[in-house]
Each structure stands twice: as structure tokens, then as C-alpha cells.
Amino acid sequence: MLAWRKGFYGYAIVVSAFLVYFVLGGAYYSLSVLAPVMAEDLGWSAAQFGAAFSIFALTTGIGAPLVGTFVVRSGPRLAILGGAILVAAGLVLISTTGTIWHLYGFIIVVGAGISLGGILPVQQIVGNWFVLRRSSFLGLVLSGAGVGGLAITTLAAGVVTASGSWRSAWLALATLMVLPVLLAVLLLKNRPEELGQKADGVSQEPDPEAPLSAGPTASRVYRTSQQWETKAAIKTRAFWLISLATGIMFFLLQAITAHQVAYLAGEAGLDLAIAASALGLVAGASVIGRLFAGWLGDRVEPRHVIAGLLLAMGLSLLILMVGQGLVALYVYVILFGIGYGGIIVVASAALLNYFGTKSYAQIMGISMPVGTVLGILSPLLVGGIKDATGSYVPAFALMVGAAVAGALCAYLGRPPVPEAACTVRAVPDSLV
């Protein structure tokens, strides 16, 4: 039986990590609100300001391996603090934008900050503090980005309306970041051992005789009792299959983000306002997906959850292709949003469960560029197929096939067999 300590500090970790995702997610999503306003004021085309999003994706994806190495060597807290400083500085710089090239340069600063201070270090800390309920708490923390996106974009739009200036909005966002992130950094502790506690608040001491072989006893979900070195992890089939499955999710997501409105308002014949609102509804459904998949990932193998969610995304695209009316649209929105939001959570949990926490940031940093490359290619590929055929239907059919292939990759991504390179004891089998 597991005994849970009263006053377990892990819950403060969750609140702090949620705050980090709240403000960083809000900063990113605010670009979607403010970029069109900036474009109208400064005379940019849609393609010009749209390129800022691609630059952001490149910055976060390509920089991930370096960020992972920094987190492993210097610790997550320092990374979060440095990332927040970069994001705040980037937002202040964006407020001074005079040309599109200024925006491109400044968005690199913001992207580097979000990469350094958000994804990898926060997930590293949460993974250190939670084992048995890792997916659930990752889902709760990651939902902060969606909540922050909704709240802070509303604030940004309000500032623009009240002041008539997008520059004031960027300065307000930069100021807003300071207090929550500083509070989070002060509250965050890298590992429970720093406070004399244990992961999940478990009170009993580890059994020194517990075998190193990983096998779940308190649940059906595999969680390794070993810590993998990065070089050993990236040699496994499981690492690449899970990374590819996650990358296919980003392939679908970026294609839909780029082309959904055009398809709905064009071939589907829906009102432009409805078509535009559907993208926001997908983001809202993703918050539900993060929470639901987090809960499910503690009870069902994350690779199975990833496979199921990819099939749900494929089904949603099929409904989008052949369905008619608002009912079909809402079913698509719910399935697609829950699918991609959930995969973001359980993919992280899968890598943590397979390879441990010691080198997680570095391992995840190598995995992320797979999704970046596929996410950059998909809008171009889908657009090219549309131009060549005159319809989005062939492109969506290809995406359905990609979803099925991704589900197969996830299903085949079974837990790796431990090697000699991963012999550091972390959590005994009696606790996992």
C-alpha cells in the first residue's frame, strides 16, 4: 500500500508549473491576435506575418537539443528563469517593431525563450515529482497553455481596443509575465529529495534489494526503475517510433492550422465567421484532451493512448471531408482537438516512463525536431496538393492515411529493453 504524506510539496510544483505554461502559452497565442493588427498598421501581407509563425516553430524545434542539454547540465529552474527573461525582452522588442524583418528577429528571441523556459524544463520538474500520477499532472500543467492562451489573448485584444495601440498590448504582456514567473521560479524545486520528500509523496523508503528490471506492480502502466543515458535511449526503436508518432500529430496539426479556414469557407461552403471560430474551438477542445489523456495515461499504456488519439484525429478528418453541416463540424472539432491536445501530454509521459527523468530534457530535445520538420512540411504539402488538384480532399485523404500510420508507430513503440548504459537506480519496482 502507498501512503501519501500530508503537506506534499508536489502540489505547489503543479501550481507553479501551471503558471509558467499560463504566461508563456499566452505570450505565444497573443501573436495570433496581434500580428494581423500589426500587419494592417504597417502594411504587411498575410504571407509576410504568417512567416513569423514558421520562424517561431523553427526556433523552438531546432533549438530543442541545445535546450535539453542546458536543462540537464544547469537545472530546470535556471532554464525557466532565463527563458522568461528572453520572452519578456522579446515582447518589449516586438513593441518597437517598424519593419517585418524586425518582427522576424524579435520572434526568434521569443521562440528561444519559450523553448528554454517552457516545454522541457517544466516537464522535467513535473516528471521528477510524480511517477504514479505523472500523466495526470502533466495534463493539468500543460492545460495551462490553453487557459493562458484564452485569458491573455482576451486581455491583449482588450488593451488594443482600449488604447488603440498594439504596441501597448505587447508592453502589457511583457509586464504581466514578470510576477507569475518569478513566483513560480521561487516556488519550484527540481526534485523532491531537496525537501526530504519522495516522488508522489510516498512515505516508505526504497527497498535496496528491489531488482532493476522495470515492471509495474501498482498499475498496468510501464514505468522504468532505471535511468537511461541519452545515447542509449536514442538507439532504441521505441524512442524513434514514439517520436515519429508524435511528429505525425504535428504534421496533422500544422496542416489544419494553415488550411482549415480556407477549406471550410471554400469547399465546405460555411460562413467565414463560423470557419474562423472552428480553429478556436479546436484549441479549446485540446484543453479537455490534455486533462482527459493525462488521467487515462496513468491507467492505460501511453503508447496505446497515442495510437487511439491518432485514430480519432484521422476519423475527425474523414468526417471533415464527407460530413455536412454544423453537427459534422462540431464532431470534427471535438475529436481533432482532444486528439492533438492529449498526444502532447501522453507522448511526454511515454518518454519519461521509458527512459526515466535523469536525461529526459535531452532525450525530449532530440525527439522534438522530428515534429518540427513534419510540421513545417505539411502546410506546404497540403497546399501543393490543393493547387495541383483543385481540391483539399486528396490532401485530407493523405492526412487520414498518415494518422493511421502514426497510430501503428505508437502501438509498435513497446517499452525498450534496458541496456548496460542505464543502470542508475531511480525508483524501485515496489513504488512503480
N, C-alpha and C positions, 0 to 999 in steps of 0.2 A: 504493500500500500504506500502511496505517496502522501506525505504530509506537507501542507502548504503553510509557509511562515506568514504570520501577520506582519504587516509593515514591509512586505516585499517591495524593494525599490524598482523592480522591473516595470511596475505600472507608471511610475514617474518617467521612466525611459520612453514608454509608449507615448505619453502626452508630449514629451519634448520632441521626439522624432516626428510626431504628427504636426507639430508647429513648424518644423523645418520644411516638411513637404508642403504645408499650407502656404507659406510665403513664397517658396521657390516655384511651386506649381502656379501660384497666382501671377508671379512675375512673367513666367513663360506664356500663359494663356492670355495675358494682357496684350501681348504683341498682336494677337488676332483682332482685338478690339481697336487698338490704337494705330496699327500700321495703315489701314485704309484711310483714317483721318489724316495721318501724316502725308499719305500719297496725294490726297486731294489738295492739301495745303501747299505741297512742294512740287506738284505736277509730275508725279511718278506714275508709270503704268502698273497694271496689276501684276504683270510678269516681273517687273523690277522689284516691287516689295515682296512678291511671293518668293523670290530667290532668297530672301532673308531666312525663311524657314528651312530651306535646303542647307544653307550655310550653318544654321544652328544645329541641324541633325548631323552634319559632317563634323562639327566641332565636338559635340558630345560623344559621338561614336568613335572617331579616330583617337580622341584623347583618352578614352576609357582605359586602355592598357597602362598608360602612364599614371593615371589617377589611381588605379588599382595598386600599382607598385608603391606609390606615395602613401596610401592608406595603410598598407601592410607595414611599411617601414616607420612611419611617423605617427600613426594612430588616427582613428576616425574623427576625434574631436578637433584636432588641428586642421584636418581637411574641411570639416564643416565650417569652421570659423574663417578659413582662407577663402572658401567658396562664397560665403555670404558677403565678404568684403568685395570680392570681384563682381558679384551680381549687383550690389548696391552702387559700386563705381560705374559699372556698365550702364545702369539705368540713368544715372546722373549724366553720363556722356551722351546717351541717346536723346536726352532733353535738349542738347545743344546741336542736334543734327541739322546740317544745312544741305547736304547732298546725299544721294543714295549710297555713295561709297563710304560716307561717314557711318551710315546705318550698318553696312556690311561689317565694317571694322569693329563697331561697338557691340554688335550682336555676337561676335566671336568672344568678346570679353564676358558677356552674359552667359553664353553657352559653356565656356570654360568654367565659370563659377558654379553653374548648376551641376555640371558634371563632377567637379571637385567636391562640392559641398552637399550634394543630394543623394543620388542613386546609390552609389557604392558604400560610402561611409555609414549612412543611416541603416542600410540593410545589414551591414556588418555588425553594428551595435545590437540591433534587434535580434540577429541570429545568435550573438553571444549570450543574450539574456534569456532567450526562450528556445526550448528544444521540443517538448511535447506539444506545445501550442504555438509553434513557430509560424505556421501558415496563417492561423487566425490573427495573430498580432501583426504580421507583415501586411495582411489585408487591411487591417484597421489603420495602420500607419500610412500605407500607400493611398488610401482613400483621401488622405489629407490634400493631395494634389488636386483631386477633383473638386473637393469642397472649397479649397482656396481659389481654384480657377473660377468657380461660380461667384464667390463673395468678392474677390478682389477685382475681377473684371467688371462687376457691377459698380464697385467703387470708382474704378478708373473711368467708366462711362459717365458716372455722376460728376466727377471732377471736371471732365471735358465740357459737360453740359453747363455746369455752374460757372466755370471760369472762361469757357470759350477757348481754352488753350490745351493742346495735347502735351506741351512742354511741362505745364504744371502737373499734369497727371503722372508723368514719369518721375518727377521730383517727389510727389506724394508717395508713390510706390516705393521709392528708394528709402524714404524716411520711415515708412511703415514697416520695412523689413528689420530695422535695427533692433528694436526691443524684443520681439519674439525670438529672433535667432540668438541674441546674446543670452536671453533667459534659457533657451534650450541648451546652449553650449555650457552654461554654468551647471545645469542640472544633469547633463549627460555623463555617464560613466562608462568606460569602454567595456568592462567586464564585471560581473557580479562579485568576483573574488576581491576587487578593490574595496568593497564594503563588507567583506566577510560573509557574503551570501553565495548561493549557488543558483545555476540556471533553473528557471521555473519556480524558484522559491523552495526547492526540495530541501528538506532538513537533514536527511541522513547523509552520512559520509560515504564516498565511493568505496566499493569493495575492491581492495588491492588485488584480489585473486580473480577478478572478473576477466574473462577471456577477451581478446582484442577483436575477435570476429564479430561483425555487426549483424545484429538481428533483433527485430523489435519484440519486446515482451509485453509492454504496457499498451501497445496498439498494433494495428496491422501495417502501419506505415514504416518503411525502412528509414532508419537514421543511423549513420555510421558512428561507431565509437572510436574512430581513428581520424587523424588529421592528415590530409593529403598535401604533399608538396605540389606546387603549380605544374612543374614539368611532368610529374606522374599523372596528374589529373587530365591534362590536355592530350595525353596519349591514349586515353580511353575512348571507346566507341560511344559510351553513354554521354560524355561531355559534348561530342560533336552532334549526336542525334538530338539531344535536348536543345542545343544552341541552334540547330537548323530548324527545328520545330518552332522555336521562339522567333527566329528570323522570318519564317513564313508568315507568322502572325503579323509582324511589322510590314511585310510585303503587302498583305491584305489591307492593313490599317492605312498605310500611306496612300495606296491607290484609291481607297474610298474617300479619304480626306480630300484628295485632289479632285476627284471626278464625280462624287456623289451628287452634288448640287446640279452640275451640268446634266447628268443623266436624268435626274428626277424632273427638272424643269424643262428638259428637252424631250427625249424619247418617252418618258413615263407620263408626260403631259400634266404634271402637277403645277400648282401655283408656285411662283418663285419664293414667296414668303414661307410656305409650307416646306419647300425643298431646303431652304436655308435653315429652318428651325430643326429639321431632322438631324443635322450634324450635331447640334447642341444636345438633342435628346440622346444620341448615341453616347456622348460624353457622360451624360447623367446616368445612363444605364451601366456605364463602366464602373461607377462607384458601387452600385449594387453588386456587380460582378466581382469586384475586389473583396468585398466583405463575404459574399457567399462562397467564392472559391477558397478564400482563406480558411473559413470554417470547414469546408469539405476536404481541403488538403491535409488537415490533421486527422482525417478519418479514412481517406482513400489515397492510394499512392498518387503523388502529384503528377507522374507521367500519364496516368490514366485520366486524371482531370484535364491535363493539357490536351490529350487526344480527344476527349469528349467536347471540350470547348472549341477546338478547331473544327470539328464536325458541325457544331452548332453555327459557327461562323459561315461554313460552307453552305449549310442549309439556308441561312439568312440571305445569302447572295442568290441562291436559287429562287427563293421567294421574291426577292427584289426583281429578278429577271422575268418571272412568269406571273407574279401576283398583280392584282389590280385593286386600286382604291386605298383608302386610309388604313383599313384593317391590315392588309398585307404590309403596308409601310411600317406600322407600329410593331408588328411581329418581327420584321427585319431589324428595326431599331433595337428592340429588346435583346434579341439573340446575338446580334453583332456586338453591341455594347458590353453585354455580360461576358461574351467570349473573350474579347481582347483585354478587358479590364481584369478578368480572372487569370488569364495566362500570365500577365505581368507579375502577379503575386506568386503563383504556384511554380513558375519557372525558376524564380529566385529560391523558393523553398526546396525545389528539387536539387539544385546545385549545392545548397547548404547541407541538405540531408545526405547527399552522395559523398561530398568531399570535406565536410567539416567547416569550421569557422576560421582556422588559422590563416589560410591563404585565400579565403573566399573573395575578397575585394579584387585580388589579382586575377583569380580564375574568372570571375564575372567580367572583369575588364577586358579579357581576351574574348569572351563569348559575345559581348555587346556589338562589336563591329560587324558580326555576321548579319544581325538585324539591320544595322545601319546601311550596309551595302544593298541588301534586298529592298529596304525601304526607299532608298534613293532611286533604284532602278524601276520599281513598279509603276510610279506615275508616268514615267516616260514610256514604258512598255504598253500600258493600257491606253495612253493617249495615241501612240503609234498605231495600235490595232484599230482604234476608233477611226483614225484618219484614213487608214487603208481600206476598211470595210464599210465605213459609213454608219456603224452601229457599235454600241458598247456591249451588246450581247455576247459576241465571241470572246471579248476580253473578260467578261464576268464568268463565262464558262471556264476559261483558263484558270481564273481565281478559285472557282469551286474545286477544280482538279488539284490545285496547289494546296488547298485546305485539307483535302483527303490525304495527299502525300505527307503533309505536315503531321497529321494525326497518326499516320503509320510510323513516322520517325519517332514521335513521342512514345508510342506504345512499345517500340523496339528498344527504347533507351533504358534498359534494365540497369539496376544498381551495378556498379563496376566491382570487379574482384580486387580486393586490396593487394597492394604490392609492397615490396620492401621499402619503398620510398615514403611510405605513410604509416609509420609505426608509433607516432606520438599519441599517448592515451589522452583522451579528452573526456568523454562521458562513458562510464561503464554501461554494459548491457542491462544491468539491473535498473537503470534510470531511463532507458530509452525503449 
